[in-house]
Structures are given as C-alpha cells and as structure tokens.
Amino acid sequence: MALYRFLSDHYVGTQYYLAGTIASTADVGGTLPTGWPPSNAVDPLDNAGVNAFYALGQTTPVLVRTQWSTQSVSPPVTYWKRVVGSSNQWALTGLGAGLPAIGI
C-alpha cells in the first residue's frame, strides 16, 4: 500500500513508467508489485512508501529527468541528506523527517 512518484523513467517488471508518473502498489489497486522495493529514483508519497524507502537505507541521489517525454518533473520532497555536523549520519527530509537518522 505504497504510493510513489517516479523521478526518472523506470521499467518495473513489464510495465514502463515515465518520469513524473505516480503509481501505487497492487495491494491498493495499483500497478506496482506488492512489496516492491523502491529505487532511489522515486519520491515516496505516503507513510508506507516512506517506510519502504527508509528500510533500504541511504542511497546516492539520482538525476531528476525525463527521457522519452516532455513532461516536467519536480525534485523530490523526501530524500537522504547528511546530518549537519556528522560525517556518517544521514536522515530523510520531507515525509521521512521524523524517522531516526542512520549511520553508514
């Protein structure tokens, strides 16, 4: 029951998602597989999505871009950011701001 906005074009199984597309998991009637582990090129839009994104741990940010369309894509609201004053602690912004920071 997770909802995501794609930041770049994706293939998930046999389904193609353009950057900017919003999709949910099959357990709530969406087209993404139930339990799909999100890539670092999505912006989670609900608590289930944030929890799945957080569970994967800190990842390198990606370019926000479209490849095959002219649809504009906004930057993510929820992403990993280094904790100020720390060399190895990372925390989520946006919807994930209330989750504890993790060390890498």
N, C-alpha and C positions, 0 to 999 in steps of 0.2 A: 504494500500500500504506500508506495513512494512515488513522488512527483518530481520530475527533473526538467530543466531547460538545457538543451544542448548548446555548447559554446563553439563547437566545430562539427563538421559533418561526421556521422557515425554509421557504421554497419553494426547491427546487433542481430545475430542470427542471420536471417534472410531479409530483415527489414532495414531500410535505409532511412536515416533521419537527417534532415538538413539542419545546419546550424540555426538556432533560434526556435526550433521546434520544441514544444512542451509535450512530454509523454509521461504516462504513469504505468505502473506495473499491472500485470494481468489480474492479480487478486482484487483489484478495484475496477476491473473492466478495461484496463489499458492494454497497450501492445507490447510493452517490455516484459520479459520473463519475470515471474515471481521470484524474488530473491536476487535479482540482477545486481551484481556488484558494480557500482557506478565508476566510470573512469574519472580522471582528473579534469576532463573537459566537459563537465556538466556543472550546473548550478542547482543544488537541491532546493526545492520549493516548499517542503513540508517537514515535519519532525521525523517521519520515517526515513525520508531521503537524507536528512542531515545525519541521522544516526548511522545509516549505511556508509555515508561519505566519511564520517569520523572513524568508523571501525576499520577502514582501510589505512588510516594513518596519514601522516604528512606526505604530500606529493609535490612535485615540481609544477608550478603553474604552466598553463599552455597558452598559445596564441588564441585569441578570440577572433574567429574569421569564418567566412563562408567560402566555399569552393565552387559550387555549381549554381548559385543563385545570387540575386542582388539584394536579398533580404538583409537589413542591418541587424547586427547582434550586439546587445549591450553587454558590458563587462559583468562578471559575476558579483553577487552580493555576498555570498558565502564562499570563502577561500581561506587557505592556510597563510598565516602571517607570523613572522618571528616575533617572539615576546621581547619587548623593549628591555634592554639591559641583560639579555641572556644570549649565549652563543648556541644553545642547543634545545631551547624550548619553543614550541610552536603552538599557536591557538587558532581556532576558527573565528572568522568575523561573521557578521550578519546573523542568520538564524542559529548558528552554532556558537555564538559568542558566550553563552552560558555554560558550555562544556569545559571541563578542565584542560589545561594545556598538556601537551605530551612532549617528552624528550626524545631526541633521536641521536 
